[in-house]
Amino acid sequence: MQRHALLVTALATVLGACVRTPPGRPGVDPVRPAREVRQERDERAVAEEAERGGAREGSADAASTRVRAGSSDEEALRARGLVIPVAGVPPERIPDTFHAARSGARVHRATDILAPRGTPVLSADDGRVLRVSRNRFGGLVVYATDPDGRFVYYYAHLDRHADGIAEGTKLAKGDVIGYVGTTGNAPKDTPHLHFQVMRRERDKGYWEGTPLDARPFLVESGSPR
């Protein structure tokens, strides 16, 4: 009972701070192409929305996130056979945080998986790395995609990235991509992985996809390869 109460308290703390965020740049390049400048400007705009906590209930964006994955998305995700992206965590220990209410009538739109600091974070799917970076809210993060480029997987609050992980790295389920931590805006006493699945949208940046509830598809415990 005491352990359950501590878990509930930890989750409440996490949900008070954790938000979806766009990628960031770890430093400033002296000379950068115009395309990168435009991308960074777009990312900042998304970051401002993320800092406010996501979409408001009743808005078109919030409405889309309250709905479960559409039949085609559900079939595709089920076919992918995602593994739980934190080593040693069984399905019954994954809380339902996607629809969690937030201040200002907002919703969370991601899955938080609590684990001890330093626990290996695993690739939930085969595919490749889109970006390895650091940003204000997610801290150390990894963006990856499936082999078809249909979904984007976002892993945030890492304690550190795994050696050898870089943009373009090919991934197999269970590959270690980082380690559970509290970087970014995560509570410093509550290490966890902020995991999000997004449907990649045409004519939008990969970080601007439609969030989908990953929890129903995380049914297999992951082990590091």
Buried (B, 14 or more C-beta within 10 A) or exposed (E): EEEEEEEEEBBEBBBBBBBBBBBBBEEEEEEEEEEEEEBBEBBEEBBEBBEBBBBBBEEEBBEBBEEEBEEEBBEBBEEBEBBBBBBBBEEEBBBEBBEBEBEEEBBBBBBBBBBEEEBBBBBBBBBBBBBBBBBBBBBBBBBBBBEEEBBBBBBBBBBEBBEEBEEEBEBEBBBBBBBBBBBBBBBEEBBBBBBBBBBBEEEEBBBBBBBBBBBBBBBBBBEEE
